[in-house]
């Protein structure tokens, strides 16, 4: 029996809906990771009884067979207190061969199994005997009965099957169902930026699973300090994690994707995140450019793939910083208060108070 609640599990209310713009670059049409052409996102949300508050989020760089048409990828470790699966092969070979799945900490093995099943079951993969599944996580054990390990392989496959283009649900949904951010209800957040044509016109999109702490800042305003919600006061633990998935249609190799991934941590810092000792902060960066895809089998020993020059990267760096900052803030603005495991309750960000602070500071 699924829990019936009066509020929706997620809303599409974002920071921009309240007249607050982050950065100087324009967003894509949907201000979401799916503004990058071909990218799809799917969620499975599990809210059951009074203790199960968890889920799965799947990100697909393209709608084809990823194992047969791999994409350039890199992973940056901001702070390694986490259980990200698949890192070493991405680091070694510089490519991604499965959808990216986000879930809770103790469901990583289940998600790996599901990605293996998904890959082996695809047409053309009948002879595949090795799969590098990429799975990220944050620990939702405060609101969720994480020890119950309620996520099943079927749930993960449902998230992959639900992946689509267009609007992305944010807040208490998918892998963000039971997460906490800056002591308030966190969740899934997304944002995008489009470069000017003179800089290539490329799109950078990001999706975050926010579950971390620090001293919250919004558009440079010391919101956390004014609300007296920061780690030094012991109001809440700053530990947790943040998974950041960056996709772009810019033609980038693994080296420059890693450089791009590193800049996402600057966006996290702009929200007041501190990458605490117990926080697993990871950035997965992928290029979706068709001309950069890596075929599983190719008779040619030399591979020629276009890639942006180093000096063309700066606009992309700015784009990912702005999009990361806004995606994290969107995860807070879209989230609703939640009661969960052992009767614990986490309140949503007090938006009216925050918006008043921003108005006073001239930010809206």
Order of alpha helices (4+ residues) and beta strands (2+ residues): beta-beta-beta-alpha-beta-beta-alpha-beta-alpha-beta-beta-beta-beta-alpha-beta-alpha-beta-beta-alpha-beta-beta-alpha
